[in-house]
Amino acid sequence: MQFDPTLFLELLFSGLFQGAVYALIGTGLTLIWGTMQVVNFAHCTFMTLAAYITFWLFALFNLDPLISLPAIFALFFLLGFLFEKFSIEPLIGKPREATLLLTLGVSLIIQNAILLVWKANPRIVNPIFTGSLRFYGLNINIPRFISFVIATISALLLHVFLTKTIYGTTIRGTCQNRTAAHLMGINVKMVYAFSFGLGMACAGLAGVLICLFFPIDPFIGDPFIVMTFTVIVMGGLGNYLGAIFSGFILGVIEYFAAYWIGSLLRLTVPLLIFIIVLLLKPKGLFGD
Amino acid sequence: MINKKIRFVYLYVPFCLFLLFVSYFGPIMVCDIIFFSLMYAIASIGWAIGMYVGQLSFGHAAFFGIGAYVAAISYVKYHVTPWVAFIIAPLISTLVAVAITFPSARYGVRGPFYSLLTLALAEVMRTTFLAWDFTGRALGVWYRIVPDSLINFQFHSTHAPYVAIALIILTVGLSLLIKMQQTRVSYGFITTRNNEDAAQAIGVDTLKFRVLSSALSAIITSMSGILYAQFTLFVSPENAIGTYVNVDILLPAVIGGVFSPYGPLLGSFIINPLMWLFRILFGAEVLHMIIRGILLVTIVYISPRGLIGLFTKISSKKEGIGSEEA
């Protein structure tokens, strides 16, 4: 096969654009994991829900996804906050598999409720900005590019929030040692609910962003589940920058795999990477 | 404790005879419900064995799928009796289970990571089978319908022989489990589950126990996959390895009680008839997945150890025994 630089670059950019969404969801998930040691299995289902709410806002009120973005962010923050307060919190201290099973059950309920309400046919949201940009012979899809920019900025903002502000420091402190954090006067339960809300808000954002360039259906979250977990495992659990980087890496790998191995097997390669990383480097590629 | 076990055995034998009687003389739909309950009970018992060492698997559909595909392919492609699947499928699923569990026990992959790893395994298998010509891609493998015979493992005039075969497998599996609970292996399992590091520190070979449990678990679940293939006579990546198969496998054990051998059986006989009822009443596949989700969420709040766990909690309070169930 001949090396084609344009093709190579296009695959690279498509991968990076897709990877930005992975990075965003992964950051949210790793935040939840890092703070509470809870694996939120329903994360990607909440993303699907956000996509459908965006679709509804678009179809009913003709709101562009970019306008509904802040509303969805706030809504999902609230949703995550309340979800943690009322359903995860009572389970802290119970056997650990309880939260796994709970979030699995919740994801089943939401996914099938979506299927019931919106039916299985794919829905399309037409954003204001469409079309593609030609840039030195490269085709750059504008909605994808916008989603890339927004996802990257939000993931980086979250990182800055967690490392530079006092609230972020509180969350990270709780990650490191919840007893000590409690003794320092941190309201640990509040931190849990807050970081769960923040993580969920990231999933909500990602849901809006995939609306920009994917036709959405109730099962859109399924490939994301393992993908996102791959992102957080590769990045090292609770490592936000690591999650961002590995999101990009995985997106690129997915696109190259799709091109060379075939579109059906494109998810197999990242999954194999997940298995290999988990077995050989359980602390993640960027782990300490 | 011994009295309790004997009581269960006395209950179990009439229960089996009753099921056989109903499936031979009752309407065929009741027979189907019994068969599906038994099949998922077997799969779920397999899943529960993994839980004995604290390995929560989200990917038992992989082993279920191995069983189903081995039976289907050996019959459809190689024209040998599906019974050979009872030898080949356990071998393959043991290999896969060991290949996953040995490195993860060796490199300390545990808890939620193990769950995700198994989920990834099932997904890899599903996507591979979707793309592989040998497994018939998305179309799956279709059986030729042949007259009833034991050697072809197909029964159409009555489904009762399926129930009988499922009962045999279930009984073998259950007696294996109960025997195992009386040996030191069960103590190994419990220490590994409760605290793997501490267990290693006192010289328990946790790696051995984890590998053993996952191999046993894979074997039993693959048996159930064979039954599934022979009953539905059609195997595809969606119906044998699909995401919801995982839920179907783990739900009976979670509802009935993971750490009791009879838990999955109880759970399966609660949930499957219920699901058939809903299917008749409402028809929508979607709705009863929601109900599955609601059941899962509810049981997590009421008693994470399942219904049997609820009973033993109450009875142990009454008798003043504080020990956890093995």
Interface residues (C-beta under 8 A of the other chain):
Chain A: V39 S87 P90 L91 K94 P95 R96 E97 A98 L100 L101 L102 L104 G105 V106 S107 L108 I109 Q111 N112 A113 L115 L116 D222 I225 V226 F229 T230 V233 G262 L264 L265 L267 T268 L271 L272 F274 I275 L278 L279 L280 P282
Chain B: M51 L56 F58 I100 P103 S104 Y107 G108 V109 G111 P112 F113 S115 L116 L117 L119 A120 L121 E123 V124 T127 T128 L130 A131 T243 V247 L250 V254 A284 V286 L287 M289 I290 R292 G293 I294 L295 L296 V297 V300 Y301 P304 R305
